[in-house]
Amino acid sequence: MSERRDRGSLAGLPDRYVDLGPLGRGAMGEVRRVQDRLLGIPLALKLLRKDRADEASLHARLLREARVTASLQHPGIVPVHDLGTLDDGRSWFTMREVGGQTLDVVFCDGRGPTVSLPGGSGWSLRRLITVFHRICETLSAAHDRGIVHRDLKPSNVMVGERGEVFVMDWGLAKVLDGQDHSDRTLRDASTPLRWADDATLDQQPELDLDDETLALEFAGSWSSEQDEEDDGIAATVAGTILGTPPYMSPEQARGETARVDRRSDVYCLGALLHEILTGQPPYDARGRRAWLAILDAPPRTLTTEDHPTLDPGLLDIANRALAREASDRLADAGALAAEVQSWLDGELARRQADAHVTTAEDHARRCDELRQESLELQLDASRRLAAFDSRAVVDEKRDAWELEDRANALALDADTEEARHEQRLLTALNFDPEHARAHDLLASHHRRRLIEAEGRRDVGAAAQAEVRLRAHDRGQHAAWLQGDGALSLRTEPSGAEVRLHEYVSEGRRLVPVFRRLLGRTPLTRVSLPRGSYLLELEAPGCATTRYPVSLGRQEHWDGCPPDSSVPAVIPLLRRDELGADDCHVPAGWFQAGGDDDAADALPAARCWRDDFIIRRHPVTNREYLEFLNDLWHADRLELAWSHAPREAHADAEGSDSSRYAFDDRRGFTLDADTSGPPWTLDMPVRSLSWLSAMSYCRWLSDTTGLPWTLPHELDWEKAARGVDGRSFPFGDHLEPSWACYLHSHSGAPGPMEVDEAEHDVSPHGVRGVTGNVRQWCRNPYRESDAEEALESGDDDPTIVRVVRGGSWSSLPHLCRPAGRFGAPAGDRLSAVGLRLARPLLQREL
C-alpha cells in the first residue's frame, strides 16, 4: 500500500517507477516527475488528464507522439524511455527530464531586436542564432525520415541548462509516407472548426511551472472560437487546421493538409527567426486574429531600412523562409540549416577579422608614436651636430651620435610596427574577405605609400602601391585615383593669355608639349588632369613668363602663400625690366629636397619662394674680367688680384697658379700659357672663393643699381628643378650629351662655354645647373635645413657656405640639383663659380 501511495493516483504504473508529483498541466494532458528505480534517474512522464481520458483521438495522438519521438534519434529530440497504459486506460510514456527554459521564456526576458536582449537575459544575437541553427538541424533530421513537425513555436523549443536545444511536442507531426492517417483521425474526433466562448477558454488549466525546471508541455489540441478582442492566447487548433497562429504556414492556415510538407516547417522556422530578429512574430496578433492575418496577406518583408542594425544576410534568410508560396521557400530544414551555418561561419570569421583589425590599429598607433619620437630625437641630434665646428673631435659628437642611433632604432621599430599593421589587416581579410574596415585601412596605407613613391618619383613603387590601393578601395579613393586637379591664377596686369604645355617624356627627356589655350587671367579652378605643366603667360608689352605647375591628385594649385588664403599675384615684367640673360622665377610652391640619390640632399619638403630674378648662365670669365679691370682702373689693383681666380691656397699678386694675366697696358686678361683645362671668355669663371663671389655681386649692384647677390640655395634649387621634384632640369634620366660632366668627354674632362650644353636647361629657362661649374649660394651650410643667410659674418672666411650644382669633373650622382655640400667661404675650389640672383624690385611687383 505504501508503494501505491507513493505513486498517488497512477494505478497501473509499473513498479519500476515512483511518482514524485506533477511538473506541469495543460488543456489535455499533464507531465509528472517519476523516479526510475531500475536506472536510478528521474524521468518525465507524460499522460492524458483524467477528465480527457475517454477521448480516443487524444489517446491516438499521445501514442503517436511517443512513437514518432522514439523513432527520431537525434540530440535535439528528447529520447523516449518507456510506453504504457494505466488502469484507468490512460496512455503514458516516459522520457528524459530536461531542465532549462523554453524559448518563449527567453523572449519574455527581453523583447525587441535581439542584438543583445534587454531585461538582463544576456542573450546575444549570435547565441540565439546558434540555438536557431540547432533547431533547424533537429528538424532536418526529422525531414530526412519523412516527418514534419507542423507545430513549431517558441514554447515547443527547450534550451537546456547546459546549452542543449530540444524540439518538443511532436503530437501534430505528419509522416510523409502516404500511410499517415492521423489528420483524418483528429478530424473525425473533433467537431467542425469553431471557436469556443470565453468561458470555455477560461476553463483551460495553465501549466504549473517550476522556477528551476520546465517539464515537457503536452501541447493540447482543441476546437475553439476565440473572441476577436482576446489576443493573448496562442492555441494549437486540431481539426482541419493544424498548427499555432501566428507561426503556422499559409497552407496550414487554409486547411490544405495534403499540401503540408517539409516546406511548411521551413515557414514555421522563418516565423521563429523573425521573432528572434525583431522581437515579434511575423504577425502582431494571436489566436483568431493571427489566423485571419495569415489568410489575408504575407508578413511585411524585413529590410535594413526598417532594421538598420540587423545583418542583411539574416534578414534575407528570414524573408525567403517566410515566402507565401511553398515553392519559393527552401526545400527543407537541412537547406535552411546550411544557410544559417554559412552565416554563423561568416559572423565568426567577421569577429575574428575584427580582432585582427583592432590589433592592426594598435600597431598603427604604436608606429605613429615611434616615428614621432624618432623624428624628435633626429632633430635634436641634428641641432647638436650643426653646432659643432667641422674640425670638432669625435668625443664631442658622441652624445649626438647616440641620439641618432636611438632615432634610427626607433625608426626601425616603427617600420616593424607598420609591417605588422599591414600583415594583421591581410590576416583579417583571410577570415573575412569583404571586411570593410580592413579594406579601408589597407587602402589608406597604400595611398600613403603611393604618395611617398610619387613624391620621390619612384615609378615602380608607385605602380605597385596604386595596384594595391585599387584592390582595397571600395569607392572612397576613386576620385583621388582619378586625380583631376584644378588651377587658379592671377596676374598683374590681368588679361594675360595662358598657353598650356604638358610635360611628356620624349627620348627620356621631359619636353613641354603644347596642349591648348586656357584662356585669359584671372583663371579660377580650371580643371586639369594631374601632371606636370608649363604655362606661358603673355601680355602686351611684357616678357613671356614661364610658370611651371605640378598638379597632384585632386590638388588645387592656387598660389596662396603660407598663412594666406589669397592667391599671390604673378607680376608680368616689362621687356625693359629684364636683361637678356635674366629669368623671372614666379612666386609659388615647389618640391625641394627628397632626392635620396643626391649627395647631402635636404629632406623632402614643399617650400614657398617669393618672386626672384636669376641669371640664365653662370658668370663668365668675360663678365668677371670687367669686375677686376674696373678695380684696376680705380687704383685697387691689390684688391683685384685678391679676387682673381687661382688654385686653392695660392698667393695673391703674381701667383703662378692664377688663371688670369695682367699687364699695365691691357689690364687683366686670360692667361693662355697655363696648363690644365682651357679657359675661354665665355666659359664660367671658377676657382673663386665665396668672398670673391660676393664682392663681384656688390660691385655689379653698385654698377647697375640692382640688388644682385648670390641665390639662396632654395631659390637656386627651384630655378634648377622647377616645381615638380624632378631629379634633373630635363627629367629623371641623365644622358652624357645633355650636360657637361665627367662622362660627357671623349678625352680629358674640362668645362664648356655656357651656351654649349643646350639641353641642360630648367623649366624656368636656367642653364648649366647639372654640370660645367658648381655655384656658390648665399646662405650658410646646414646639414638638415636651409636657413637664411646670417646678417653678420659675411667677411668671415671660416663660415661654411652652400655649394650647388655639378661640374665637368662630377660623377653622375654629384650632378643632381638637389645635391649640395659646404665649403669655407675663404676656400677656392677649381670647379666652383657663381650665378647671380636678385629679388624683384617694388616697382616690378
C-alpha positions in Angstrom: 0.0 0.0 0.0 2.8 2.4 0.8 4.3 1.9 -2.6 0.9 2.7 -4.2 0.6 5.8 -2.1 4.0 7.0 -3.4 2.5 6.7 -6.9 -0.5 8.7 -5.9 -3.5 8.0 -8.2 -1.4 6.5 -11.0 -2.8 3.0 -10.6 -1.3 0.6 -13.0 2.1 2.4 -13.3 4.8 -0.2 -13.3 6.7 -0.8 -10.0 10.0 0.4 -11.5 8.6 4.0 -11.4 7.9 6.1 -8.3 5.6 9.0 -8.8 7.2 12.2 -7.4 4.5 14.6 -8.2 3.3 17.0 -11.0 5.6 19.1 -13.2 3.0 20.8 -15.3 -0.6 20.6 -16.6 -2.1 21.6 -19.9 -5.5 21.6 -21.5 -5.3 17.9 -22.4 -2.5 16.4 -20.6 -0.1 16.6 -17.7 3.5 15.9 -17.0 4.8 14.3 -13.8 8.2 13.6 -12.5 8.9 9.9 -11.7 11.9 8.1 -10.4 13.1 5.1 -12.4 14.2 2.6 -9.8 15.9 0.4 -12.4 18.1 3.2 -13.8 18.2 5.3 -10.7 17.3 8.5 -12.5 14.3 10.9 -12.6 12.2 11.0 -15.7 9.3 13.0 -17.1 6.1 11.0 -17.5 3.5 12.4 -20.0 -0.1 11.3 -19.9 -3.6 12.4 -20.6 -5.6 14.3 -18.0 -8.3 12.2 -16.2 -11.1 14.3 -17.5 -10.0 13.7 -21.1 -9.2 10.0 -20.7 -12.1 8.8 -22.7 -11.2 10.8 -25.8 -9.9 8.2 -28.2 -8.3 10.8 -30.5 -6.2 12.1 -27.7 -5.1 8.6 -26.9 -4.1 8.1 -30.5 -2.3 11.4 -30.6 -0.3 10.7 -27.4 0.7 7.2 -28.6 1.6 8.7 -32.0 3.7 11.4 -30.4 5.6 8.8 -28.3 6.3 6.6 -31.3 7.3 9.4 -33.6 9.6 10.9 -31.0 11.1 7.5 -30.3 11.8 7.0 -34.0 13.8 10.2 -34.2 17.2 9.5 -32.7 18.8 12.9 -32.5 20.5 15.1 -29.8 17.8 17.7 -30.3 14.9 15.4 -29.6 14.3 14.1 -26.0 14.5 10.3 -26.1 11.5 8.2 -25.1 12.3 5.5 -22.5 9.0 3.6 -22.0 5.3 3.5 -23.0 2.3 2.0 -21.3 -1.3 2.4 -20.1 -2.7 3.0 -16.6 -5.5 1.0 -15.0 -7.9 3.8 -16.0 -7.0 3.4 -19.7 -4.8 6.5 -20.0 -1.7 6.1 -22.1 1.6 7.4 -20.9 5.2 7.5 -21.9 8.4 8.4 -20.1 11.3 10.5 -21.4 14.4 12.2 -20.2 13.6 15.1 -17.9 15.1 18.3 -19.3 16.0 21.3 -17.2 16.2 24.8 -18.7 13.7 27.2 -20.2 11.5 27.4 -23.3 12.3 29.9 -26.0 9.2 31.9 -25.2 10.5 32.5 -21.7 13.8 33.7 -23.2 11.9 36.1 -25.4 9.9 37.4 -22.4 13.2 38.2 -20.7 14.0 40.7 -23.5 11.6 41.8 -26.2 12.7 43.8 -29.2 15.5 43.3 -31.7 17.9 40.9 -30.1 21.3 42.1 -30.9 21.5 41.9 -27.2 18.3 41.1 -25.4 17.3 43.7 -22.8 16.0 42.7 -19.4 19.1 41.1 -18.1 19.0 37.9 -20.1 22.4 38.4 -21.7 21.4 36.5 -24.8 23.3 37.9 -27.8 22.1 37.6 -31.3 24.8 35.1 -32.2 23.7 32.9 -29.2 20.1 33.0 -30.4 21.1 32.2 -34.0 23.2 29.3 -32.7 20.1 28.0 -30.9 18.0 28.5 -34.1 20.6 26.6 -36.1 20.3 23.6 -33.8 16.5 23.8 -34.2 17.0 23.6 -37.9 19.3 20.7 -37.6 16.8 18.8 -35.5 14.0 19.5 -37.9 16.4 18.4 -40.7 16.9 15.0 -39.1 13.1 14.6 -38.9 12.7 15.7 -42.5 15.3 13.2 -43.6 12.9 10.5 -42.1 9.9 12.0 -43.8 8.4 13.6 -40.7 7.1 17.1 -40.5 6.6 18.8 -37.1 3.8 21.2 -38.0 3.6 23.0 -34.7 7.0 24.6 -34.2 6.8 27.7 -31.9 8.9 29.2 -29.1 7.1 27.2 -26.4 7.9 24.0 -28.2 11.7 24.7 -28.0 13.6 24.0 -24.8 17.1 25.3 -24.1 18.7 23.1 -21.6 20.8 24.1 -18.6 24.0 23.2 -20.4 23.0 24.8 -23.7 21.3 21.8 -25.2 18.5 22.6 -27.6 15.4 20.4 -27.9 12.4 20.5 -30.2 9.4 19.3 -28.2 5.8 18.1 -28.7 5.7 16.0 -31.9 2.0 15.4 -31.3 0.9 17.1 -34.6 3.7 15.5 -36.6 2.9 14.3 -40.1 4.6 11.3 -41.7 5.1 11.8 -45.4 4.9 8.2 -46.4 1.4 8.1 -47.7 0.3 5.8 -44.8 -0.3 8.5 -42.2 -4.0 8.8 -41.2 -3.5 11.0 -38.1 -5.0 14.0 -39.7 -8.2 12.1 -40.6 -8.3 10.6 -37.1 -8.1 14.0 -35.5 -10.7 15.5 -37.8 -13.1 12.6 -37.1 -12.6 13.1 -33.4 -13.4 16.8 -33.4 -16.3 18.9 -34.2 -16.1 21.1 -37.3 -13.9 24.1 -36.7 -15.4 26.6 -34.5 -14.3 29.0 -31.8 -15.4 28.4 -28.2 -16.7 31.1 -25.9 -14.6 32.8 -23.3 -15.9 30.6 -20.6 -14.6 27.5 -22.3 -11.2 29.1 -22.7 -11.1 30.2 -19.1 -11.6 26.6 -18.1 -8.3 25.5 -19.8 -5.9 25.0 -17.0 -2.5 26.5 -17.1 0.8 24.7 -16.8 2.3 24.6 -13.3 5.9 25.6 -13.9 8.8 25.2 -11.5 11.2 28.2 -11.5 14.2 25.9 -11.9 12.9 23.3 -14.3 10.4 23.3 -17.1 8.9 19.9 -18.0 7.8 18.9 -21.4 4.5 20.6 -22.2 1.8 18.4 -23.6 0.6 20.7 -26.3 -3.1 20.3 -26.2 -5.5 20.4 -29.2 -8.9 22.0 -29.1 -11.5 23.5 -31.4 -12.4 26.9 -30.2 -13.9 30.2 -31.3 -11.7 32.8 -29.8 -13.1 36.2 -29.3 -11.5 38.9 -31.5 -10.8 41.0 -28.5 -8.7 38.3 -26.9 -5.3 38.4 -28.5 -3.4 36.7 -25.7 -4.0 33.0 -26.3 -1.9 31.0 -28.8 -3.7 27.7 -29.5 -2.9 24.5 -31.3 -6.0 24.0 -33.4 -7.0 20.4 -34.1 -9.2 19.5 -36.9 -9.0 20.7 -40.5 -6.5 23.4 -39.4 -3.4 22.1 -37.5 -0.8 24.5 -36.0 -0.4 27.6 -34.0 -1.2 31.1 -35.3 0.9 33.2 -35.8 3.6 30.5 -36.6 1.7 28.2 -38.9 2.3 28.3 -42.7 -0.3 29.7 -45.1 -1.2 26.2 -46.4 -1.8 25.1 -42.8 -3.9 28.2 -42.1 -6.0 27.4 -45.2 -6.5 23.8 -44.0 -4.7 22.3 -47.1 -3.5 19.3 -45.2 -2.4 17.4 -48.3 0.0 20.3 -49.2 1.7 20.4 -45.9 5.3 19.1 -46.2 8.8 20.0 -45.2 8.5 23.5 -46.6 5.7 24.1 -44.1 8.2 23.6 -41.3 10.6 25.9 -43.1 7.9 28.6 -42.9 7.5 27.9 -39.1 11.3 28.2 -38.8 11.1 31.5 -40.6 8.5 32.8 -38.2 10.7 31.8 -35.3 13.7 33.6 -36.9 11.5 36.6 -37.5 10.8 36.8 -33.7 14.5 36.3 -32.9 15.4 39.2 -35.1 12.7 41.7 -34.4 11.2 40.6 -31.0 7.8 39.9 -32.7 6.4 37.0 -34.7 5.5 37.8 -38.4 2.0 38.9 -37.4 1.4 41.1 -34.5 -1.6 39.2 -33.3 -2.6 36.0 -31.6 -5.2 33.3 -32.0 -8.1 34.0 -34.4 -6.7 37.4 -35.4 -3.3 35.9 -36.3 -5.1 33.1 -38.3 -7.1 35.6 -40.3 -4.0 37.7 -40.9 -2.2 34.7 -42.3 -5.1 34.1 -44.7 -5.2 37.8 -45.7 -1.6 38.7 -46.7 2.1 37.8 -46.3 4.0 39.4 -43.5 5.9 42.6 -44.1 9.3 42.0 -45.7 12.2 42.6 -43.4 14.5 45.3 -44.7 17.7 47.1 -43.5 15.8 50.3 -43.8 13.4 49.2 -41.0 16.1 47.3 -39.1 19.4 49.1 -39.8 21.3 47.2 -37.0 20.5 43.8 -38.3 22.6 41.8 -40.7 21.2 41.8 -44.3 22.1 38.2 -44.7 19.9 37.1 -41.8 17.0 39.3 -43.0 17.2 37.6 -46.4 17.2 34.1 -44.9 14.1 35.0 -42.8 12.3 36.6 -45.8 12.9 33.6 -48.1 11.8 31.2 -45.3 8.5 33.2 -44.9 7.7 33.1 -48.6 3.9 32.8 -49.1 4.2 30.2 -51.8 5.8 27.0 -50.6 7.6 26.6 -53.9 9.6 29.9 -53.2 10.9 28.5 -49.9 14.0 26.4 -49.2 13.2 22.7 -49.8 13.6 21.6 -46.2 15.2 22.4 -42.8 18.5 21.0 -43.9 18.9 23.6 -46.6 17.9 26.3 -44.1 20.4 25.0 -41.6 23.1 25.1 -44.2 22.4 28.8 -44.9 22.3 29.7 -41.2 25.6 27.8 -40.7 27.1 29.8 -43.5 26.0 33.0 -41.8 27.4 31.7 -38.4 30.7 30.8 -40.1 30.8 34.3 -41.7 29.9 36.0 -38.5 32.5 34.1 -36.6 35.0 35.0 -39.3 34.0 38.6 -39.0 34.5 38.6 -35.3 38.0 37.0 -35.8 38.7 39.6 -38.5 37.5 42.4 -36.2 40.0 41.2 -33.6 42.9 41.3 -36.1 41.8 44.8 -37.3 41.8 46.0 -33.7 45.3 44.7 -33.2 46.3 46.3 -36.6 45.1 49.6 -35.4 47.1 49.2 -32.2 50.2 48.6 -34.4 49.4 51.7 -36.4 49.2 53.9 -33.3 52.4 52.5 -32.0 54.0 53.1 -35.4 53.0 56.8 -35.3 54.3 57.2 -31.8 57.6 55.7 -32.7 58.0 57.8 -35.8 57.2 60.9 -33.9 59.7 60.0 -31.1 62.3 59.1 -33.7 61.8 62.5 -35.5 62.2 64.5 -32.3 65.5 62.6 -31.5 66.8 63.1 -35.0 66.1 66.8 -34.9 67.7 67.1 -31.6 70.8 65.2 -32.9 70.9 67.4 -36.0 70.8 70.6 -33.9 73.6 69.4 -31.8 75.8 68.3 -34.7 75.1 71.6 -36.5 76.6 73.5 -33.6 79.9 71.8 -33.9 82.8 73.1 -36.0 83.7 70.8 -38.9 87.0 70.1 -37.0 85.3 69.0 -33.8 86.8 65.8 -32.3 84.8 62.6 -32.2 84.4 62.6 -28.4 82.4 65.8 -28.7 79.9 64.3 -31.1 79.3 61.0 -29.2 76.2 62.2 -27.4 74.6 63.5 -30.7 75.6 60.2 -32.3 73.8 58.3 -29.6 70.7 60.3 -30.2 70.9 59.5 -33.9 71.4 55.8 -33.1 68.3 55.8 -30.8 66.4 57.7 -33.5 67.4 55.1 -36.1 66.4 52.2 -33.8 63.0 53.8 -33.2 62.6 54.3 -36.9 63.3 50.6 -37.4 60.8 49.7 -34.7 58.3 51.9 -36.5 58.9 50.1 -39.8 58.3 46.8 -37.9 55.0 48.0 -36.4 53.9 49.2 -39.9 54.7 45.8 -41.4 52.7 44.2 -38.5 49.9 46.6 -39.1 49.7 45.5 -42.8 50.0 41.8 -42.0 47.3 41.9 -39.4 44.9 43.5 -41.9 45.7 40.9 -44.5 45.1 38.2 -41.9 41.7 39.8 -41.2 40.8 39.5 -44.9 41.7 35.8 -44.8 38.9 35.4 -42.3 36.5 37.9 -43.9 37.4 38.8 -47.5 34.9 41.6 -47.5 35.8 43.2 -44.2 35.1 46.9 -44.8 37.3 48.3 -42.1 40.3 46.1 -43.1 39.9 47.2 -46.7 39.6 50.8 -45.7 42.8 50.8 -43.6 44.8 48.9 -46.2 43.6 51.4 -48.9 44.7 54.3 -46.7 48.0 52.5 -46.0 48.7 52.0 -49.7 47.6 55.5 -50.5 50.2 56.9 -48.2 52.8 54.6 -49.9 51.7 55.8 -53.3 52.0 59.5 -52.2 55.5 58.8 -50.9 56.5 56.9 -54.0 55.2 59.6 -56.3 57.0 62.2 -54.1 60.3 60.6 -54.6 59.5 59.8 -58.3 59.8 56.0 -57.8 57.7 54.8 -60.7 57.9 51.1 -59.8 56.9 51.6 -56.2 54.2 54.0 -57.2 52.8 51.4 -59.6 52.7 48.7 -57.0 51.1 50.9 -54.4 48.4 52.0 -56.9 47.6 48.4 -57.8 47.2 47.6 -54.1 45.2 50.7 -53.4 42.8 49.9 -56.2 42.5 46.3 -54.9 41.3 47.5 -51.5 39.5 50.7 -52.4 35.7 50.4 -52.1 35.0 53.7 -53.7 36.3 56.2 -51.2 39.5 56.8 -53.2 38.1 56.7 -56.7 38.1 60.4 -57.2 41.6 60.7 -55.8 42.8 57.9 -58.0 41.2 59.7 -61.0 43.4 62.5 -59.9 42.0 65.6 -61.7 43.0 68.8 -60.1 42.3 72.5 -60.5 44.3 75.6 -61.4 43.6 79.2 -60.3 45.9 82.0 -61.5 46.1 85.8 -61.1 48.4 88.1 -62.9 49.3 91.8 -63.0 48.3 93.0 -65.5 45.3 90.8 -65.8 44.0 89.5 -69.1 47.2 87.6 -69.9 46.9 84.8 -72.4 47.7 81.4 -70.8 49.2 78.7 -73.0 49.2 75.2 -71.5 52.1 72.9 -72.2 52.2 69.4 -70.7 55.5 67.8 -69.8 55.7 64.4 -71.6 58.6 62.0 -71.8 60.3 62.0 -75.3 63.5 60.2 -75.6 63.8 60.1 -71.8 63.6 63.9 -71.5 60.6 65.8 -70.2 59.6 68.0 -73.0 56.8 70.6 -72.8 54.2 69.9 -75.5 51.5 72.5 -76.3 48.0 71.3 -75.4 45.7 74.3 -75.6 44.9 77.8 -74.6 43.5 78.0 -71.1 42.0 81.5 -71.6 43.0 84.8 -70.0 43.7 85.6 -66.4 42.3 85.5 -63.9 41.6 81.8 -64.0 39.5 80.2 -61.3 39.5 76.4 -60.7 40.2 75.3 -64.2 40.0 71.5 -64.2 43.2 69.7 -65.3 44.3 66.1 -65.0 47.1 65.5 -62.5 50.5 66.0 -64.0 53.4 68.5 -64.7 52.7 71.5 -66.8 54.4 74.6 -68.1 52.3 77.7 -68.5 53.4 80.5 -70.8 51.9 83.8 -69.7 51.8 86.5 -72.4 50.5 90.1 -72.2 51.2 93.1 -74.5 54.4 94.8 -73.7 55.5 92.1 -71.3 58.1 89.5 -71.5 56.8 85.9 -71.6 56.7 84.4 -68.1 57.4 80.7 -67.7 55.2 79.4 -64.9 55.6 75.7 -64.1 52.7 73.9 -62.4 52.7 70.5 -60.7 49.2 69.2 -60.0 48.9 66.4 -57.6 45.8 64.2 -57.1 42.8 66.4 -56.5 45.1 69.3 -55.8 44.1 72.9 -56.2 47.1 74.9 -57.5 46.2 78.4 -56.4 49.5 80.0 -55.5 48.4 81.0 -52.0 51.4 81.9 -49.8 51.9 80.4 -46.4 49.3 81.5 -43.8 47.2 83.2 -46.5 44.1 82.2 -48.4 44.6 84.8 -51.1 46.5 83.7 -54.2 49.6 85.6 -54.9 49.5 87.8 -58.0 52.2 86.9 -60.6 53.8 90.1 -61.9 54.4 90.1 -65.7 57.5 92.1 -66.2 58.0 94.6 -69.0 60.6 93.7 -71.5 62.8 96.6 -70.4 62.8 95.3 -66.8 64.5 92.1 -67.8 68.0 91.8 -69.1 68.7 89.4 -72.0 70.2 86.8 -69.5 67.5 87.3 -66.8 65.0 84.6 -65.9 61.9 85.5 -63.8 61.0 82.7 -61.3 57.5 83.5 -60.2 56.4 83.2 -56.6 55.0 79.8 -55.5 55.5 76.4 -54.0 57.9 73.8 -55.2 59.1 70.4 -54.2 62.5 70.7 -52.5 65.0 68.0 -51.5 63.8 64.5 -51.1 66.3 63.0 -53.7 67.8 60.0 -52.0 70.4 59.6 -54.8 71.7 63.2 -54.4 74.6 63.9 -52.2 73.5 65.5 -48.9 70.1 66.5 -50.2 67.7 68.2 -47.9 64.7 66.3 -46.6 61.7 66.4 -48.9 59.6 69.5 -48.3 57.1 71.7 -50.0 58.6 75.1 -49.9 57.3 78.6 -50.8 59.7 81.1 -52.5 58.8 84.6 -53.4 59.5 86.1 -56.9 63.1 86.5 -57.9 65.3 87.0 -60.9 68.1 84.6 -61.6 70.7 84.7 -64.4 70.3 82.2 -67.2 74.0 81.4 -67.2 76.8 81.4 -64.6 79.0 84.4 -64.6 81.6 84.1 -67.4 85.3 85.0 -67.5 84.3 87.9 -69.8 82.0 89.3 -67.2 84.3 88.7 -64.3 87.3 90.4 -66.1 85.2 93.6 -66.2 85.0 93.5 -62.5 88.7 93.1 -62.0 89.6 95.7 -64.6 87.2 98.1 -63.0 89.0 97.7 -59.7 92.4 98.2 -61.6 91.1 101.4 -63.1 90.0 102.5 -59.6 93.6 102.0 -58.4 92.7 99.0 -56.4 95.0 96.5 -58.1 95.9 94.6 -55.0 92.2 94.0 -54.2 91.7 92.9 -57.8 94.5 90.4 -57.5 92.9 89.1 -54.3 89.7 88.2 -56.2 91.4 86.8 -59.3 90.7 83.1 -59.9 93.5 80.9 -58.8 94.1 77.4 -57.5 93.4 76.8 -53.8 95.8 78.2 -51.3 97.8 80.2 -53.9 99.3 83.5 -53.1 97.8 86.7 -54.3 99.6 89.0 -56.7 101.7 87.4 -59.4 100.9 83.9 -58.3 101.8 81.2 -60.9 98.6 79.5 -60.1 96.4 82.4 -61.3 94.3 81.7 -64.3 94.4 85.4 -65.3 97.3 87.5 -66.6 97.9 91.2 -66.1 99.9 93.9 -67.8 99.8 97.7 -67.4 98.5 98.3 -70.9 95.6 95.8 -71.2 94.9 95.1 -67.5 93.5 91.6 -66.7 93.2 89.0 -69.4 93.0 85.2 -69.6 96.4 83.5 -69.2 96.8 81.4 -72.3 100.0 79.8 -71.1 98.7 77.9 -68.1 98.4 74.2 -68.0 95.2 72.2 -67.4 91.8 72.6 -69.0 91.5 75.6 -71.3 89.8 78.8 -70.3 87.8 81.0 -72.7 86.0 84.2 -72.2 82.6 82.5 -72.5 83.3 79.7 -70.1 82.1 80.1 -66.5 84.6 81.8 -64.2 85.8 79.4 -61.5 88.4 78.9 -58.8 86.8 81.6 -56.8 86.1 81.9 -53.1 82.7 82.8 -51.7 84.1 86.1 -50.5 85.2 86.9 -54.1 81.9 85.9 -55.5 80.1 88.2 -53.1 82.5 91.0 -53.9 81.5 90.7 -57.6 77.8 90.8 -56.6 78.3 94.0 -54.6 80.3 95.6 -57.5 77.6 94.7 -60.0 74.9 96.0 -57.7 76.7 99.3 -57.4 77.3 99.4 -61.1 73.7 98.6 -62.2 71.7 99.8 -59.3 70.0 96.4 -59.0 70.3 94.3 -55.8 72.3 91.4 -57.3 73.6 88.8 -54.9 74.2 85.1 -54.7 71.0 83.0 -54.7 69.7 81.3 -51.6 70.1 77.6 -52.1 66.4 77.0 -52.2 66.0 79.7 -54.8 68.8 78.0 -56.8 67.1 74.6 -56.4 63.7 75.9 -57.5 65.3 77.6 -60.5 67.1 74.4 -61.4 64.5 71.8 -60.9 61.2 73.6 -61.4 58.3 72.7 -59.1 57.6 69.0 -59.6 60.6 67.5 -57.8 62.3 66.1 -60.9 65.8 64.7 -60.5 67.4 66.9 -63.2 66.3 70.0 -65.0 65.3 67.9 -68.0 63.7 65.0 -66.2 64.8 61.9 -64.3 67.3 60.5 -66.7 70.9 61.7 -67.1 72.5 61.5 -70.5 76.2 62.5 -71.2 75.2 64.5 -74.2 72.8 66.7 -72.3 75.2 68.2 -69.8 78.8 68.8 -69.1 80.0 66.2 -66.5 82.7 63.5 -66.2 81.1 61.1 -68.7 80.5 63.9 -71.3 84.1 63.9 -72.6 85.9 61.6 -75.0 89.2 63.0 -73.9 90.3 64.9 -70.8 87.4 66.4 -69.0 87.1 70.2 -68.9 84.5 73.0 -68.8 82.4 74.1 -71.8 81.3 77.6 -72.8 78.0 78.5 -71.1 75.8 78.1 -74.2 77.1 74.7 -75.4 75.1 72.2 -73.3 71.7 73.2 -74.9 69.7 70.5 -73.1 70.9 71.4 -69.6 68.0 73.9 -69.2 65.4 74.0 -66.5 61.6 74.7 -66.7 62.4 78.3 -65.8 65.0 78.6 -68.6 68.0 78.4 -66.4 71.0 76.6 -67.9 74.1 74.9 -66.7 72.9 73.6 -63.4 73.7 69.9 -64.0 77.3 70.3 -64.9 80.1 72.6 -66.2 80.8 74.5 -62.9 79.3 74.4 -59.4 78.0 77.6 -57.9 78.2 79.3 -54.6 75.0 80.0 -52.7 74.4 82.9 -50.3 73.3 81.0 -47.1 75.5 79.2 -44.6 75.6 75.4 -44.8 73.3 73.4 -42.5 73.1 69.6 -42.6 69.3 69.2 -42.3 67.7 72.5 -43.3 68.3 75.6 -45.3 68.3 78.6 -43.0 68.6 82.1 -44.4 72.0 83.8 -44.7 73.3 85.3 -41.5 73.0 89.0 -41.2 76.6 89.3 -39.9 79.8 87.5 -40.6 79.8 87.9 -44.4 83.5 88.6 -44.3 84.3 85.6 -42.1 86.3 83.2 -44.4 85.6 80.3 -42.0 81.8 80.3 -42.3 80.8 77.2 -44.3 78.6 78.2 -47.3 76.5 76.1 -49.6 77.7 74.9 -53.0 75.1 73.7 -55.5 75.2 72.0 -58.9 77.6 69.7 -60.8 80.8 70.3 -62.7 82.7 69.0 -65.7 84.5 66.5 -63.4 81.5 65.3 -61.4 80.2 61.7 -61.3 76.5 61.4 -62.2 75.3 61.2 -58.6 77.1 64.5 -57.8 75.3 66.3 -60.7 71.8 66.1 -59.2 70.5 69.6 -58.5 69.1 68.5 -55.1 72.7 67.7 -54.1 74.7 70.1 -52.0 77.8 70.4 -50.0 79.5 73.1 -47.9 82.9 74.8 -48.1 84.5 77.6 -46.0 83.8 81.0 -47.5 87.5 81.7 -48.0 88.3 78.5 -49.9 88.9 78.5 -53.7 87.6 75.4 -55.4 88.7 74.8 -59.0 85.2 73.8 -60.2 83.2 76.4 -58.3 82.0 79.7 -59.8 78.9 81.8 -59.2 75.5 82.7 -60.6 73.6 85.9 -59.9 70.1 86.4 -58.4 68.1 89.2 -57.0 64.6 89.8 -55.6 62.1 91.8 -57.6 62.1 95.5 -57.0 59.0 97.1 -55.6 58.1 98.7 -58.9 58.4 95.3 -60.6 55.9 93.8 -58.0 
